[in-house]
């Protein structure tokens, strides 16, 4: 069964020269943190599979084109809304540009829908955000709650953990599990994306008091808004995203990443002001 990297043939340099997805894999990034990856998911467990719909070819070149076309449409709020209604509520199937009417019937399609969303996050992380590698449906030995991580992306300078709620309504326990997994990974940035519903701010406020690293509790929760993007910070690197509002997956993730790196840049400046160069052995001349 193919992995996302194999289907896309992605790599920097190109896959024909070097498969950077294998050399700089997210699994290796996790091993460097003392963690062991048990398994991750592949394309065949998603909707982009001949097992889900015969329209999807099994030949790798054609399948790569189909996957990119389908994910481009799946990334839009409008198509996800109609497709979800088709799969969850037996409504009419929406048409996918370039692929036509794609109907998904039978058992397991709701789980495939969820896996497809997770694959979209991994795809965007590599294709649009510059991750060296990304996996979805990742099982890690000893992880809290025994579940899987929806998406883990490895960048040169950080580990990004993305969790998405595309079906059931969010509960406080979901936030608690998300926080535990963030702590377990020691991720530089973690975001919980809510697509099926808007965020209930009373529920967000209830996250105050959730323990981090068994040493302190979440104390300050802030709502951040810019244009149509809305997200809530539990910690500077621990974020809840109201994806339902605009529906633009990539735009919202980029907004969170820009916030995080802006925060990091400001923290470094404040740290710079806290240390005098003389403490490092330099002679200082003040120019301004």
C-alpha positions in Angstrom: 0.0 0.0 0.0 1.5 3.4 -1.0 2.3 6.2 1.4 1.5 9.8 0.6 5.1 10.6 -0.2 5.2 7.7 -2.7 2.0 8.8 -4.4 3.1 12.5 -4.7 6.7 11.6 -5.6 7.5 14.7 -3.6 10.9 15.8 -2.5 13.3 18.8 -2.4 15.3 18.1 -4.7 12.9 16.3 -6.9 12.2 12.7 -6.2 14.2 11.6 -9.3 17.3 13.0 -7.6 16.7 12.4 -4.0 13.8 11.2 -1.9 14.2 13.7 0.9 10.9 12.4 2.5 12.8 9.2 3.4 16.1 10.9 4.5 14.4 13.7 6.6 11.3 11.7 7.7 9.0 12.8 10.4 9.6 9.3 12.0 13.3 10.2 12.4 12.4 13.6 13.9 10.3 11.7 16.5 13.1 9.2 17.2 15.4 12.2 17.9 12.9 13.0 20.7 13.1 9.5 22.1 9.8 8.4 20.6 9.0 5.3 18.5 6.6 5.4 15.5 4.5 2.2 15.4 2.7 3.0 12.1 1.2 5.7 10.0 -1.6 5.6 7.5 -1.5 5.4 3.7 -3.6 6.7 0.8 -5.6 3.4 0.6 -7.5 4.2 3.9 -8.8 7.5 2.5 -11.5 8.3 0.0 -8.9 8.6 -2.7 -8.8 4.9 -3.2 -10.3 2.5 -5.7 -11.8 0.6 -2.7 -13.8 3.8 -1.9 -14.7 4.7 -5.5 -13.8 2.9 -8.7 -13.1 6.2 -10.4 -9.7 6.4 -8.8 -7.1 4.7 -10.9 -4.5 2.4 -9.4 -1.7 3.4 -11.8 0.6 5.7 -9.8 0.9 8.5 -12.4 -2.8 8.9 -12.9 -3.5 8.5 -9.2 -1.1 11.3 -8.4 -3.0 13.7 -10.6 -6.4 12.5 -9.2 -5.2 12.9 -5.6 -4.1 16.5 -6.2 -7.3 17.4 -8.0 -9.5 15.8 -5.3 -7.5 17.4 -2.4 -7.7 20.8 -4.0 -11.5 20.6 -3.9 -11.6 18.9 -0.5 -9.7 21.9 0.9 -12.7 24.2 0.2 -15.4 24.6 2.7 -18.2 24.3 0.1 -17.1 20.9 -1.2 -16.4 19.5 2.3 -19.9 20.6 3.5 -21.6 18.8 0.6 -19.4 15.7 0.7 -19.9 15.4 4.4 -23.7 15.6 3.9 -23.4 12.9 1.3 -21.4 10.5 3.4 -23.0 11.2 6.8 -26.5 12.0 5.9 -27.0 10.1 2.5 -27.5 13.4 0.6 -26.7 13.7 -3.1 -23.0 13.6 -3.9 -21.3 16.8 -5.1 -19.4 17.1 -8.4 -15.7 17.4 -8.2 -14.1 19.5 -10.9 -12.0 17.3 -13.2 -13.2 14.1 -11.7 -17.0 14.4 -12.0 -19.6 13.0 -9.6 -18.0 11.0 -6.9 -20.3 8.9 -4.8 -19.2 7.1 -1.7 -21.4 4.3 -0.3 -20.9 1.5 2.0 -19.5 1.0 5.5 -16.4 2.8 6.7 -16.8 5.9 4.5 -17.1 8.2 7.6 -13.7 6.9 8.8 -12.3 7.4 5.3 -13.6 11.0 5.3 -11.7 11.7 8.5 -8.6 10.1 7.2 -8.9 12.1 4.0 -8.9 15.3 6.1 -5.8 14.1 8.0 -4.1 13.4 4.7 -5.0 16.9 3.4 -3.2 18.4 6.4 -0.1 16.2 5.7 -0.2 17.1 2.0 -0.5 20.9 2.6 2.3 20.7 5.2 4.7 19.4 2.6 3.3 20.9 -0.6 2.5 24.4 0.6 4.3 25.0 4.0 7.7 23.6 3.2 7.8 20.6 5.6 10.5 18.1 4.9 8.1 15.2 5.7 4.6 14.6 7.1 2.5 11.7 8.1 -1.1 11.2 9.0 -2.8 8.7 11.3 0.5 8.3 13.2 0.6 5.7 16.0 3.4 6.3 18.5 4.4 3.9 21.2 3.2 5.0 24.7 1.1 7.9 23.4 -1.6 9.3 25.8 -5.1 7.8 25.3 -3.7 5.1 23.0 -5.0 6.9 19.9 -3.3 8.2 16.8 -2.0 11.6 15.9 -3.9 13.1 12.9 -0.9 14.8 11.3 2.7 15.3 12.3 4.9 17.4 10.1 8.7 17.8 10.4 10.4 21.1 9.5 14.0 21.9 9.7 13.4 23.9 12.9 10.2 22.6 14.4 7.7 19.7 14.8 4.1 20.7 13.9 1.2 18.6 15.3 -2.2 19.1 13.8 -5.4 17.6 15.1 -8.8 18.0 13.4 -12.3 17.5 14.5 -14.5 17.0 11.4 -17.2 14.9 12.8 -18.2 14.7 16.5 -18.8 17.9 18.6 -15.8 19.1 20.6 -15.8 18.3 24.3 -13.5 19.4 27.1 -12.0 15.9 27.2 -11.0 16.3 23.6 -9.0 19.5 24.5 -7.5 17.7 27.4 -6.3 14.8 25.2 -4.9 17.3 22.7 -2.9 19.1 25.4 -1.6 15.8 26.7 -0.4 14.7 23.2 1.2 18.1 22.7 3.2 17.6 25.9 4.0 14.0 25.0 5.5 15.1 21.6 7.2 18.2 23.0 6.0 19.8 19.8 7.1 23.4 19.0 3.6 24.1 17.7 0.3 22.3 18.0 -3.1 23.3 16.6 -6.5 21.7 17.0 -8.7 22.6 14.0 -12.5 22.5 14.3 -14.2 22.1 11.0 -17.7 20.6 11.7 -18.8 23.4 14.0 -17.9 26.8 15.3 -16.1 27.1 18.6 -18.2 27.4 21.7 -16.3 30.0 23.7 -17.8 28.7 27.0 -16.1 25.4 26.2 -12.8 27.1 25.4 -12.9 28.9 28.7 -13.4 25.6 30.4 -9.9 24.6 29.2 -8.5 26.8 32.0 -7.1 24.5 34.6 -6.0 21.7 32.3 -2.6 20.6 33.4 0.5 20.8 31.2 3.6 18.7 31.8 2.2 17.7 35.2 3.6 20.9 36.6 1.3 23.8 35.8 -2.2 24.5 34.6 -3.5 26.5 31.6 -4.3 29.9 33.1 -4.6 32.4 30.2 -6.8 31.9 27.2 -6.9 34.5 24.5 -9.0 35.0 21.4 -7.1 36.2 18.4 -8.8 37.6 15.2 -7.4 38.8 11.9 -9.7 39.1 8.9 -11.9 35.9 9.0 -9.3 33.8 10.8 -10.1 33.2 14.4 -8.0 31.1 16.9 -7.6 30.8 20.6 -4.3 30.4 22.4 -4.1 28.2 25.4 -0.3 28.6 25.4 1.8 30.5 22.9 2.4 27.3 20.9 -0.9 25.6 21.8 -3.8 26.8 19.6 -7.5 26.1 18.9 -8.6 27.1 15.4 -12.1 28.0 14.3 -11.8 26.5 10.8 -15.5 26.4 10.4 -15.8 30.2 10.1 -13.8 30.7 6.8 -13.2 27.0 5.9 -9.8 27.8 4.3 -7.6 25.2 5.7 -4.2 26.5 4.4 -5.0 30.1 5.2 -5.8 29.3 8.8 -2.7 27.1 9.4 -0.5 29.8 7.8 -2.1 32.4 10.1 -1.3 30.3 13.2 2.3 29.7 12.0 2.9 33.4 11.4 1.6 34.2 14.9 3.9 31.6 16.4 7.0 32.8 14.6 6.1 36.4 15.4 5.8 35.5 19.0 9.2 33.7 18.9 10.9 36.7 17.3 9.6 39.0 19.9 10.6 36.7 22.7 14.2 36.5 21.3 14.3 40.3 21.3 13.2 40.5 24.9 15.8 37.9 25.9 18.4 39.9 24.0 17.6 42.9 26.3 17.9 40.7 29.4 21.6 39.7 28.8 24.4 42.3 28.7 27.2 41.5 26.2 29.7 42.1 29.0 28.4 38.9 30.6 29.6 37.1 27.5 33.1 38.6 27.6 32.6 41.5 25.2 33.7 45.1 25.5 30.7 47.3 24.8 30.4 50.7 23.2 26.9 52.2 23.3 26.2 54.0 20.0 22.6 54.9 20.6 
